[in-house]
Amino acid sequence: MHVIGIKNILEKKVRNKSSGEVRLRIMVVLGFFLSISWTMSGYVQAHEPIFGVGPRTIWKHGFGYEMELAQAGFPGDDHWQLDYHLVYGLTPDWSVSAETHQPLATKQQFFGTPGALGIMTKYRFYRQDVEGGVYHAAVLGGTEFPSGSADHEATATGILGGLSAAYEGRRWLLFGTGRYRVNLVQAQKTSPEWIVPYDVAVGFRPVLTGFYEPDVVLMAELNGQILGDQHQDGTSPSGTGGSRLLTGFGAWITYRNWAFKPGIQLPVYNDFADNLPDFLWVFAAEIHL
């Protein structure tokens, strides 16, 4: 679901001064979220990468809500974050969505100070149903507004466009996505002038179940970024760009209108100035209404 880019928690460290209390409150929030609307109508009918973006949309006038807990492990220090994502279907092939995130730094910050706001749209312009699967492709677009807070990552207003395609079959699923983001308005902090995120993912369904039965799809991903030169205080130093590559593994576990997505992402390569965490662990719960 993350149209704007890879996880914000990768971009900056957010200190956790009360991890025990934060984890307890996380469990309470997730427990409440997972307990509501268990028997509501609607079904999660499509998949996409856990750490990347795919071409799927939602049915006309359908709503989707996702809450994701993420933990980034830096040497000697773990950082927690909640991501929120809301999607609405204008038509079966055109959806709009909004997303934000919330660093979990202290007890006082847990229910306040959300991060940058992303507004996205996705239009599926191609679909071909074949025996046992479907091919489809979509164009992506969006913008992200910085939070204006030193506690959060976004330091530039950015606009993004891209293209995503997939094959979703009964046994195998394949995804490929490329995007291009330009940072239009730079803040005082250092930001790349442009970013090219890309995602490649493969899904495998080990057990073929019925439409109304629990379903598991295992996912393996490559998530990369090519970053332009950094920009700071009106300057654009040459030779400050770079690239980075991460690999992710996880699963989509769906039942009726619910989806649960555990996953872990590990760094493979990085020649940019920012440090990557040793790992990024996520658990997301999603409901379609």
C-alpha positions in Angstrom: 0.0 0.0 0.0 2.9 2.3 0.4 2.7 4.5 -2.8 5.0 7.3 -1.7 8.1 5.3 -0.9 9.7 2.7 1.4 9.1 2.9 5.1 9.7 6.2 6.7 11.2 4.5 9.7 14.2 3.6 7.4 14.9 7.3 6.8 15.5 8.4 10.4 16.0 7.0 13.9 13.2 7.7 16.4 14.3 7.0 20.0 12.2 4.7 22.2 12.7 5.7 25.8 9.9 3.4 27.3 9.8 0.3 25.1 7.9 -1.8 27.7 5.0 0.6 28.1 4.9 1.3 24.3 4.7 -2.4 23.5 1.9 -2.9 26.0 -0.1 -0.1 24.5 0.6 -1.4 21.0 -0.9 -4.7 22.0 -4.0 -3.0 23.3 -4.5 -0.9 20.1 -3.9 -3.9 17.8 -6.2 -6.1 19.9 -9.0 -3.5 19.7 -8.5 -3.1 15.9 -8.6 -6.8 15.2 -11.7 -7.4 17.3 -14.0 -5.0 15.3 -16.2 -6.0 12.4 -15.0 -9.6 12.2 -18.2 -10.7 10.4 -18.6 -7.7 8.1 -19.2 -8.3 4.4 -16.6 -7.9 1.7 -13.6 -9.9 0.8 -9.9 -9.2 0.4 -9.5 -10.5 -3.2 -6.1 -9.2 -4.3 -2.6 -9.0 -3.0 0.5 -6.8 -3.5 4.0 -6.7 -2.0 4.3 -6.2 1.7 7.1 -3.6 1.5 6.4 -2.3 -2.0 3.4 -1.3 -4.2 1.2 -3.3 -6.6 -1.5 -2.4 -9.1 -4.5 -3.5 -7.1 -7.5 -1.3 -6.4 -10.7 -1.8 -4.5 -14.3 -2.2 -5.6 -16.6 0.9 -6.3 -17.4 2.7 -3.1 -15.4 0.2 -1.1 -13.3 1.2 1.9 -10.0 -0.3 3.1 -8.2 0.5 6.3 -4.8 -0.7 7.3 -2.8 -0.3 10.4 0.8 -1.5 10.5 3.3 -1.8 13.3 6.9 -1.5 12.3 10.1 -2.1 14.3 13.5 -1.1 12.9 16.5 -2.6 14.6 19.6 -0.3 14.7 22.7 -1.4 16.6 21.9 -1.1 20.3 18.6 0.7 19.7 15.2 -0.3 18.4 12.6 2.1 16.9 8.9 1.6 16.6 6.3 3.2 14.3 2.6 2.9 13.4 1.5 3.4 9.9 -2.1 4.2 8.9 -3.6 3.8 5.5 -7.2 4.5 4.2 -8.3 3.7 0.7 -11.6 4.4 -1.1 -12.8 3.0 -4.5 -14.2 5.7 -6.9 -14.7 2.9 -9.5 -13.6 -0.7 -9.6 -10.4 0.5 -11.4 -9.7 3.9 -9.7 -9.0 4.4 -6.0 -7.7 7.2 -3.9 -6.0 6.9 -0.5 -4.3 8.7 2.3 -1.6 7.5 4.6 0.4 8.8 7.6 2.7 7.4 10.2 3.3 7.8 13.9 6.7 7.3 15.6 6.5 5.7 19.0 9.1 7.6 20.9 7.7 8.2 24.3 4.6 7.6 26.3 3.5 11.2 25.8 3.9 10.9 22.0 2.0 7.6 21.5 -1.4 9.1 20.6 -0.1 12.4 19.1 2.1 14.1 16.5 1.4 12.1 13.3 4.0 12.2 10.6 3.9 13.4 7.0 0.6 13.1 5.1 0.5 11.3 1.7 -2.4 11.6 -0.7 -2.3 9.0 -3.5 -4.3 7.7 -6.4 -4.2 4.6 -8.5 -5.9 3.9 -11.8 -5.9 0.4 -13.3 -5.9 0.8 -17.0 -5.4 -2.8 -18.1 -6.9 -6.1 -16.9 -7.0 -9.4 -18.7 -8.5 -12.5 -17.1 -7.0 -15.8 -18.0 -7.6 -19.3 -16.8 -6.5 -19.5 -13.2 -5.3 -15.9 -12.9 -5.4 -12.3 -14.0 -2.9 -9.8 -15.6 -3.4 -6.1 -14.6 -1.5 -2.9 -14.6 -2.0 0.6 -13.1 -0.6 4.1 -13.1 0.3 5.6 -9.7 0.4 9.2 -8.6 0.5 11.1 -5.4 2.0 13.8 -3.2 3.5 14.0 0.3 3.4 16.9 2.6 6.1 17.2 5.4 4.9 17.2 9.0 6.9 20.3 9.9 8.2 18.5 13.0 11.8 17.7 13.8 10.6 14.4 15.3 9.5 13.1 11.9 11.2 12.2 8.7 9.6 14.1 5.8 11.6 17.3 5.0 10.3 18.1 1.6 7.0 18.3 -0.3 7.2 15.7 -3.0 5.2 14.6 -6.0 5.3 11.0 -7.3 4.2 9.1 -10.4 4.8 5.5 -11.5 3.6 2.3 -13.1 2.8 -1.1 -11.6 2.0 -4.5 -13.2 1.2 -7.9 -11.9 0.1 -11.4 -12.6 -2.0 -13.0 -9.9 -2.6 -16.7 -10.3 -3.9 -19.5 -8.1 -0.3 -20.8 -7.4 2.1 -18.0 -8.4 2.0 -14.2 -8.2 4.4 -11.8 -9.8 4.7 -8.0 -9.3 6.9 -5.2 -10.7 6.7 -1.5 -9.9 8.7 1.6 -10.8 8.2 5.1 -9.4 9.8 8.5 -9.7 9.6 11.2 -7.0 10.7 14.8 -7.2 11.1 16.9 -4.1 9.5 20.2 -5.0 10.0 22.2 -1.8 13.0 21.5 0.3 13.2 22.1 4.0 16.3 23.1 5.9 17.3 19.5 6.4 19.1 17.5 3.8 16.9 15.7 1.3 17.6 13.9 -2.0 16.4 16.0 -5.0 14.7 13.0 -6.6 14.2 9.3 -5.8 13.4 6.3 -8.0 11.9 3.5 -5.9 11.4 0.1 -7.5 9.9 -3.2 -6.3 10.0 -6.7 -7.6 8.1 -9.5 -5.8 7.1 -13.1 -6.1 4.3 -14.8 -4.3 3.6 -18.5 -3.8 0.4 -20.1 -2.5 1.5 -23.5 -0.9 -2.1 -24.7 -0.3 -5.0 -24.0 -2.7 -8.0 -23.2 -0.6 -11.6 -22.1 -1.5 -12.7 -18.5 -1.9 -14.3 -18.3 1.5 -11.6 -20.2 3.4 -8.4 -18.9 5.1 -5.7 -18.4 2.5 -1.9 -18.0 2.8 0.5 -16.5 0.2 4.2 -16.4 0.9 6.1 -13.4 -0.4 9.7 -12.7 -1.4 10.7 -9.1 -2.5 13.5 -6.9 -3.7 12.9 -3.2 -2.8 15.4 -0.6 -4.1 15.9 3.1 -4.4 18.1 5.2 -6.7 18.6 8.6 -5.0 19.6 11.9 -6.6 22.1 14.4 -5.1 21.3 15.7 -1.7 19.9 19.2 -1.3 20.5 21.5 1.7 20.0 25.3 2.2 19.5 26.0 -1.5 22.6 24.1 -2.6 22.8 20.8 -4.5 26.2 19.2 -3.8 27.4 16.9 -6.7 28.3 13.3 -6.1 26.0 12.9 -3.0 23.5 10.6 -4.6 23.5 6.8 -4.3 21.4 3.7 -4.2 20.2 1.1 -1.8 18.7 -2.4 -2.1 16.7 -4.4 0.5 15.1 -7.8 0.4 11.9 -8.7 2.2 10.1 -11.9 3.2 6.6 -12.3 4.6 3.1 -13.7 4.1 -0.4 -12.5 3.3 -2.9 -14.4 5.5 -6.4 -13.6 4.4 -9.9 -14.6 5.7 -13.0 -13.1 4.2 -12.6 -9.3 4.5 -9.5 -9.4 6.7 -5.8 -9.6 5.8 -2.8 -10.0 8.1 0.7 -9.4 6.9 3.8 -10.2 8.9 7.1 -9.6 7.2 10.8 -8.8 7.7 13.1 -6.7 5.5 16.9 -6.9 5.5 19.5 -4.6 3.8 21.5 -5.9 0.9 23.4 -2.9 -0.4 23.6 0.8 0.5 26.0 3.5 -0.8 23.9 6.5 0.3 24.8 8.7 3.3 21.9 7.4 5.5 22.4 4.3 7.6 19.9 1.4 7.2 18.7 -0.6 10.2 19.9 -4.2 10.6 16.3 -5.3 10.0 12.8 -4.0 9.6 10.0 -6.1 11.1 6.3 -5.3 10.3 2.9 -6.6 11.2 -0.1 -5.2 9.4 -3.8 -5.8 9.7 -6.2 -4.7 6.9 -9.9 -4.8 6.5 -12.1 -4.1 3.5 -15.7 -2.9 3.9 
